[in-house]
Amino acid sequence: MFFLSQLEHKLRLPPHKLDTPLEEAIIDELQTIFLDKVILKLGLCISIYDIKSIDGGFVFPNDGAPTYTVRLF
């Protein structure tokens, strides 16, 4: 049995991934974080189905990477 869950995650995108298209770089980073991992009270994450929104892109002081708020299924 599978469940589709909606998550919100603050994602720091490493500077070396800024040369790829934004959505592709974010999906790649999210797959690194979530795929084949057990998420508390949800279960095993087997796929990133869709990205609902990408907000932000803020660079915080003393950090060279943008941080995005990503809502995903």
KOLGU-4560 file (N, C-alpha, C; in nm, 3 decimals, padded with zeros to 5 digits):
<recs>
<n_xx: 00.085 n_yy: -00.117 n_zz: 00.000 ca_xx: 00.000 ca_yy: 00.000 ca_zz: 00.000 c_xx: 00.090 c_yy: 00.124 c_zz: 00.000 mol: A seq: 1 type: MET>
<n_xx: 00.049 n_yy: 00.224 n_zz: -00.077 ca_xx: 00.127 ca_yy: 00.347 ca_zz: -00.088 c_xx: 00.043 c_yy: 00.466 c_zz: -00.046 mol: A seq: 2 type: PHE>
<n_xx: 00.108 n_yy: 00.565 n_zz: 00.012 ca_xx: 00.044 ca_yy: 00.690 ca_zz: 00.049 c_xx: 00.116 c_yy: 00.804 c_zz: -00.019 mol: A seq: 3 type: PHE>
<n_xx: 00.041 n_yy: 00.904 n_zz: -00.060 ca_xx: 00.098 ca_yy: 01.025 ca_zz: -00.116 c_xx: 00.093 c_yy: 01.131 c_zz: -00.007 mol: A seq: 4 type: LEU>
<n_xx: 00.208 n_yy: 01.181 n_zz: 00.036 ca_xx: 00.215 ca_yy: 01.278 ca_zz: 00.144 c_xx: 00.272 c_yy: 01.409 c_zz: 00.093 mol: A seq: 5 type: SER>
<n_xx: 00.227 n_yy: 01.518 n_zz: 00.155 ca_xx: 00.280 ca_yy: 01.649 ca_zz: 00.120 c_xx: 00.377 c_yy: 01.692 c_zz: 00.229 mol: A seq: 6 type: GLN>
<n_xx: 00.496 n_yy: 01.736 n_zz: 00.187 ca_xx: 00.599 ca_yy: 01.780 ca_zz: 00.281 c_xx: 00.643 c_yy: 01.921 c_zz: 00.247 mol: A seq: 7 type: LEU>
<n_xx: 00.693 n_yy: 01.992 n_zz: 00.348 ca_xx: 00.757 ca_yy: 02.121 ca_zz: 00.326 c_xx: 00.897 c_yy: 02.110 c_zz: 00.384 mol: A seq: 8 type: GLU>
<n_xx: 00.996 n_yy: 02.149 n_zz: 00.305 ca_xx: 01.135 ca_yy: 02.132 ca_zz: 00.346 c_xx: 01.215 c_yy: 02.255 c_zz: 00.309 mol: A seq: 9 type: HIS>
<n_xx: 01.298 n_yy: 02.302 n_zz: 00.401 ca_xx: 01.392 ca_yy: 02.410 ca_zz: 00.370 c_xx: 01.518 c_yy: 02.346 c_zz: 00.316 mol: A seq: 10 type: LYS>
<n_xx: 01.549 n_yy: 02.376 n_zz: 00.192 ca_xx: 01.656 ca_yy: 02.309 ca_zz: 00.120 c_xx: 01.769 c_yy: 02.406 c_zz: 00.090 mol: A seq: 11 type: LEU>
<n_xx: 01.889 n_yy: 02.370 n_zz: 00.131 ca_xx: 02.009 ca_yy: 02.447 ca_zz: 00.096 c_xx: 02.065 c_yy: 02.384 c_zz: -00.031 mol: A seq: 12 type: ARG>
<n_xx: 02.071 n_yy: 02.464 n_zz: -00.137 ca_xx: 02.120 ca_yy: 02.414 ca_zz: -00.265 c_xx: 02.269 c_yy: 02.446 c_zz: -00.277 mol: A seq: 13 type: LEU>
<n_xx: 02.354 n_yy: 02.343 n_zz: -00.283 ca_xx: 02.499 ca_yy: 02.366 ca_zz: -00.290 c_xx: 02.537 c_yy: 02.449 c_zz: -00.413 mol: A seq: 14 type: PRO>
<n_xx: 02.638 n_yy: 02.536 n_zz: -00.398 ca_xx: 02.678 ca_yy: 02.623 ca_zz: -00.509 c_xx: 02.718 c_yy: 02.550 c_zz: -00.637 mol: A seq: 15 type: PRO>
<n_xx: 02.774 n_yy: 02.429 n_zz: -00.626 ca_xx: 02.816 ca_yy: 02.358 ca_zz: -00.747 c_xx: 02.699 c_yy: 02.310 c_zz: -00.832 mol: A seq: 16 type: HIS>
<n_xx: 02.576 n_yy: 02.316 n_zz: -00.778 ca_xx: 02.458 ca_yy: 02.275 ca_zz: -00.855 c_xx: 02.384 c_yy: 02.394 c_zz: -00.916 mol: A seq: 17 type: LYS>
<n_xx: 02.439 n_yy: 02.514 n_zz: -00.903 ca_xx: 02.371 ca_yy: 02.632 ca_zz: -00.955 c_xx: 02.380 c_yy: 02.645 c_zz: -01.107 mol: A seq: 18 type: LEU>
<n_xx: 02.466 n_yy: 02.567 n_zz: -01.170 ca_xx: 02.477 ca_yy: 02.574 ca_zz: -01.316 c_xx: 02.374 c_yy: 02.488 c_zz: -01.388 mol: A seq: 19 type: ASP>
<n_xx: 02.300 n_yy: 02.403 n_zz: -01.315 ca_xx: 02.194 ca_yy: 02.322 ca_zz: -01.374 c_xx: 02.061 c_yy: 02.396 c_zz: -01.358 mol: A seq: 20 type: THR>
<n_xx: 01.959 n_yy: 02.362 n_zz: -01.437 ca_xx: 01.827 ca_yy: 02.425 ca_zz: -01.419 c_xx: 01.777 c_yy: 02.405 c_zz: -01.275 mol: A seq: 21 type: PRO>
<n_xx: 01.710 n_yy: 02.507 n_zz: -01.221 ca_xx: 01.673 ca_yy: 02.510 ca_zz: -01.080 c_xx: 01.591 c_yy: 02.388 c_zz: -01.038 mol: A seq: 22 type: LEU>
<n_xx: 01.484 n_yy: 02.358 n_zz: -01.110 ca_xx: 01.398 ca_yy: 02.247 ca_zz: -01.069 c_xx: 01.472 c_yy: 02.114 c_zz: -01.074 mol: A seq: 23 type: GLU>
<n_xx: 01.555 n_yy: 02.095 n_zz: -01.174 ca_xx: 01.634 ca_yy: 01.971 ca_zz: -01.185 c_xx: 01.733 c_yy: 01.958 c_zz: -01.069 mol: A seq: 24 type: GLU>
<n_xx: 01.798 n_yy: 02.068 n_zz: -01.033 ca_xx: 01.893 ca_yy: 02.066 ca_zz: -00.922 c_xx: 01.823 c_yy: 02.039 c_zz: -00.789 mol: A seq: 25 type: ALA>
<n_xx: 01.704 n_yy: 02.098 n_zz: -00.771 ca_xx: 01.629 ca_yy: 02.077 ca_zz: -00.647 c_xx: 01.580 c_yy: 01.933 c_zz: -00.637 mol: A seq: 26 type: ILE>
<n_xx: 01.528 n_yy: 01.878 n_zz: -00.746 ca_xx: 01.483 ca_yy: 01.738 ca_zz: -00.744 c_xx: 01.599 c_yy: 01.645 c_zz: -00.712 mol: A seq: 27 type: ILE>
<n_xx: 01.714 n_yy: 01.669 n_zz: -00.771 ca_xx: 01.832 ca_yy: 01.587 ca_zz: -00.745 c_xx: 01.872 c_yy: 01.593 c_zz: -00.598 mol: A seq: 28 type: ASP>
<n_xx: 01.869 n_yy: 01.712 n_zz: -00.540 ca_xx: 01.906 ca_yy: 01.728 ca_zz: -00.399 c_xx: 01.802 c_yy: 01.663 c_zz: -00.308 mol: A seq: 29 type: GLU>
<n_xx: 01.673 n_yy: 01.678 n_zz: -00.341 ca_xx: 01.567 ca_yy: 01.615 ca_zz: -00.261 c_xx: 01.576 c_yy: 01.463 c_zz: -00.266 mol: A seq: 30 type: LEU>
<n_xx: 01.609 n_yy: 01.409 n_zz: -00.382 ca_xx: 01.624 ca_yy: 01.264 ca_zz: -00.393 c_xx: 01.740 c_yy: 01.215 c_zz: -00.308 mol: A seq: 31 type: GLN>
<n_xx: 01.846 n_yy: 01.293 n_zz: -00.301 ca_xx: 01.960 ca_yy: 01.256 ca_zz: -00.216 c_xx: 01.918 c_yy: 01.253 c_zz: -00.069 mol: A seq: 32 type: THR>
<n_xx: 01.832 n_yy: 01.347 n_zz: -00.030 ca_xx: 01.791 ca_yy: 01.357 ca_zz: 00.111 c_xx: 01.686 c_yy: 01.252 c_zz: 00.147 mol: A seq: 33 type: ILE>
<n_xx: 01.583 n_yy: 01.234 n_zz: 00.064 ca_xx: 01.466 ca_yy: 01.156 ca_zz: 00.104 c_xx: 01.458 c_yy: 01.014 c_zz: 00.049 mol: A seq: 34 type: PHE>
<n_xx: 01.507 n_yy: 00.988 n_zz: -00.071 ca_xx: 01.486 ca_yy: 00.856 ca_zz: -00.131 c_xx: 01.549 c_yy: 00.743 c_zz: -00.050 mol: A seq: 35 type: LEU>
<n_xx: 01.471 n_yy: 00.637 n_zz: -00.034 ca_xx: 01.513 ca_yy: 00.517 ca_zz: 00.040 c_xx: 01.543 c_yy: 00.547 c_zz: 00.187 mol: A seq: 36 type: ASP>
<n_xx: 01.477 n_yy: 00.648 n_zz: 00.241 ca_xx: 01.491 ca_yy: 00.682 ca_zz: 00.383 c_xx: 01.355 c_yy: 00.665 c_zz: 00.449 mol: A seq: 37 type: LYS>
<n_xx: 01.355 n_yy: 00.630 n_zz: 00.577 ca_xx: 01.232 ca_yy: 00.619 ca_zz: 00.654 c_xx: 01.207 c_yy: 00.753 c_zz: 00.721 mol: A seq: 38 type: VAL>
<n_xx: 01.090 n_yy: 00.810 n_zz: 00.695 ca_xx: 01.050 ca_yy: 00.938 ca_zz: 00.753 c_xx: 00.956 c_yy: 00.909 c_zz: 00.868 mol: A seq: 39 type: ILE>
<n_xx: 00.985 n_yy: 00.968 n_zz: 00.983 ca_xx: 00.907 ca_yy: 00.945 ca_zz: 01.105 c_xx: 00.758 c_yy: 00.973 c_zz: 01.081 mol: A seq: 40 type: LEU>
<n_xx: 00.674 n_yy: 00.882 n_zz: 01.120 ca_xx: 00.528 ca_yy: 00.887 ca_zz: 01.111 c_xx: 00.475 c_yy: 00.883 c_zz: 00.968 mol: A seq: 41 type: LYS>
<n_xx: 00.561 n_yy: 00.866 n_zz: 00.869 ca_xx: 00.516 ca_yy: 00.854 ca_zz: 00.730 c_xx: 00.554 c_yy: 00.720 c_zz: 00.670 mol: A seq: 42 type: LEU>
<n_xx: 00.677 n_yy: 00.678 n_zz: 00.692 ca_xx: 00.723 ca_yy: 00.552 ca_zz: 00.636 c_xx: 00.838 c_yy: 00.571 c_zz: 00.541 mol: A seq: 43 type: GLY>
<n_xx: 00.858 n_yy: 00.474 n_zz: 00.454 ca_xx: 00.968 ca_yy: 00.474 ca_zz: 00.359 c_xx: 00.934 c_yy: 00.562 c_zz: 00.239 mol: A seq: 44 type: LEU>
<n_xx: 01.023 n_yy: 00.653 n_zz: 00.206 ca_xx: 01.006 ca_yy: 00.738 ca_zz: 00.088 c_xx: 01.063 c_yy: 00.664 c_zz: -00.033 mol: A seq: 45 type: CYS>
<n_xx: 00.979 n_yy: 00.639 n_zz: -00.132 ca_xx: 01.026 ca_yy: 00.565 ca_zz: -00.249 c_xx: 01.037 c_yy: 00.653 c_zz: -00.374 mol: A seq: 46 type: ILE>
<n_xx: 00.977 n_yy: 00.773 n_zz: -00.370 ca_xx: 00.981 ca_yy: 00.858 ca_zz: -00.489 c_xx: 00.942 c_yy: 01.001 c_zz: -00.454 mol: A seq: 47 type: SER>
<n_xx: 00.999 n_yy: 01.096 n_zz: -00.530 ca_xx: 00.952 ca_yy: 01.235 ca_zz: -00.526 c_xx: 00.853 c_yy: 01.245 c_zz: -00.641 mol: A seq: 48 type: ILE>
<n_xx: 00.725 n_yy: 01.257 n_zz: -00.611 ca_xx: 00.621 ca_yy: 01.254 ca_zz: -00.714 c_xx: 00.613 c_yy: 01.386 c_zz: -00.790 mol: A seq: 49 type: TYR>
<n_xx: 00.605 n_yy: 01.498 n_zz: -00.717 ca_xx: 00.588 ca_yy: 01.627 ca_zz: -00.782 c_xx: 00.630 c_yy: 01.737 c_zz: -00.685 mol: A seq: 50 type: ASP>
<n_xx: 00.672 n_yy: 01.850 n_zz: -00.741 ca_xx: 00.703 ca_yy: 01.968 ca_zz: -00.661 c_xx: 00.587 c_yy: 02.065 c_zz: -00.677 mol: A seq: 51 type: ILE>
<n_xx: 00.526 n_yy: 02.103 n_zz: -00.564 ca_xx: 00.412 ca_yy: 02.193 ca_zz: -00.567 c_xx: 00.457 c_yy: 02.338 c_zz: -00.580 mol: A seq: 52 type: LYS>
<n_xx: 00.560 n_yy: 02.378 n_zz: -00.504 ca_xx: 00.609 ca_yy: 02.516 ca_zz: -00.513 c_xx: 00.753 c_yy: 02.524 c_zz: -00.465 mol: A seq: 53 type: SER>
<n_xx: 00.821 n_yy: 02.624 n_zz: -00.517 ca_xx: 00.958 ca_yy: 02.656 ca_zz: -00.476 c_xx: 00.960 c_yy: 02.804 c_zz: -00.442 mol: A seq: 54 type: ILE>
<n_xx: 00.987 n_yy: 02.836 n_zz: -00.317 ca_xx: 00.991 ca_yy: 02.976 ca_zz: -00.272 c_xx: 01.128 c_yy: 03.007 c_zz: -00.217 mol: A seq: 55 type: ASP>
<n_xx: 01.165 n_yy: 03.132 n_zz: -00.223 ca_xx: 01.288 ca_yy: 03.175 ca_zz: -00.157 c_xx: 01.401 c_yy: 03.197 c_zz: -00.253 mol: A seq: 56 type: GLY>
<n_xx: 01.511 n_yy: 03.133 n_zz: -00.223 ca_xx: 01.634 ca_yy: 03.157 ca_zz: -00.296 c_xx: 01.721 c_yy: 03.256 c_zz: -00.222 mol: A seq: 57 type: GLY>
<n_xx: 01.700 n_yy: 03.264 n_zz: -00.091 ca_xx: 01.773 ca_yy: 03.358 ca_zz: -00.007 c_xx: 01.912 c_yy: 03.305 c_zz: 00.024 mol: A seq: 58 type: PHE>
<n_xx: 02.009 n_yy: 03.394 n_zz: 00.021 ca_xx: 02.146 ca_yy: 03.360 ca_zz: 00.060 c_xx: 02.169 c_yy: 03.424 c_zz: 00.196 mol: A seq: 59 type: VAL>
<n_xx: 02.191 n_yy: 03.343 n_zz: 00.297 ca_xx: 02.212 ca_yy: 03.394 ca_zz: 00.432 c_xx: 02.356 c_yy: 03.440 c_zz: 00.449 mol: A seq: 60 type: PHE>
<n_xx: 02.380 n_yy: 03.532 n_zz: 00.543 ca_xx: 02.517 ca_yy: 03.579 ca_zz: 00.568 c_xx: 02.611 c_yy: 03.463 c_zz: 00.601 mol: A seq: 61 type: PRO>
<n_xx: 02.734 n_yy: 03.472 n_zz: 00.554 ca_xx: 02.838 ca_yy: 03.371 ca_zz: 00.575 c_xx: 02.806 c_yy: 03.236 c_zz: 00.511 mol: A seq: 62 type: ASN>
<n_xx: 02.717 n_yy: 03.236 n_zz: 00.412 ca_xx: 02.682 ca_yy: 03.113 ca_zz: 00.342 c_xx: 02.677 c_yy: 03.144 c_zz: 00.193 mol: A seq: 63 type: ASP>
<n_xx: 02.737 n_yy: 03.062 n_zz: 00.112 ca_xx: 02.741 ca_yy: 03.088 ca_zz: -00.031 c_xx: 02.635 c_yy: 03.015 c_zz: -00.110 mol: A seq: 64 type: GLY>
<n_xx: 02.538 n_yy: 02.956 n_zz: -00.041 ca_xx: 02.437 ca_yy: 02.876 ca_zz: -00.110 c_xx: 02.297 c_yy: 02.932 c_zz: -00.083 mol: A seq: 65 type: ALA>
<n_xx: 02.211 n_yy: 02.933 n_zz: -00.186 ca_xx: 02.073 ca_yy: 02.978 ca_zz: -00.164 c_xx: 01.992 c_yy: 02.873 c_zz: -00.089 mol: A seq: 66 type: PRO>
<n_xx: 01.895 n_yy: 02.920 n_zz: -00.011 ca_xx: 01.806 ca_yy: 02.833 ca_zz: 00.064 c_xx: 01.665 c_yy: 02.853 c_zz: 00.011 mol: A seq: 67 type: THR>
<n_xx: 01.600 n_yy: 02.744 n_zz: -00.025 ca_xx: 01.465 ca_yy: 02.747 ca_zz: -00.081 c_xx: 01.369 c_yy: 02.673 c_zz: 00.013 mol: A seq: 68 type: TYR>
<n_xx: 01.243 n_yy: 02.718 n_zz: 00.015 ca_xx: 01.137 ca_yy: 02.643 ca_zz: 00.081 c_xx: 01.062 c_yy: 02.568 c_zz: -00.028 mol: A seq: 69 type: THR>
<n_xx: 01.064 n_yy: 02.436 n_zz: -00.018 ca_xx: 01.007 ca_yy: 02.351 ca_zz: -00.123 c_xx: 00.889 c_yy: 02.273 c_zz: -00.065 mol: A seq: 70 type: VAL>
<n_xx: 00.776 n_yy: 02.279 n_zz: -00.134 ca_xx: 00.660 ca_yy: 02.196 ca_zz: -00.099 c_xx: 00.652 c_yy: 02.086 c_zz: -00.204 mol: A seq: 71 type: ARG>
<n_xx: 00.647 n_yy: 01.962 n_zz: -00.157 ca_xx: 00.652 ca_yy: 01.850 ca_zz: -00.250 c_xx: 00.556 c_yy: 01.740 c_zz: -00.211 mol: A seq: 72 type: LEU>
<n_xx: 00.526 n_yy: 01.654 n_zz: -00.309 ca_xx: 00.443 ca_yy: 01.535 ca_zz: -00.287 c_xx: 00.531 c_yy: 01.413 c_zz: -00.297 mol: A seq: 73 type: PHE>
</recs>
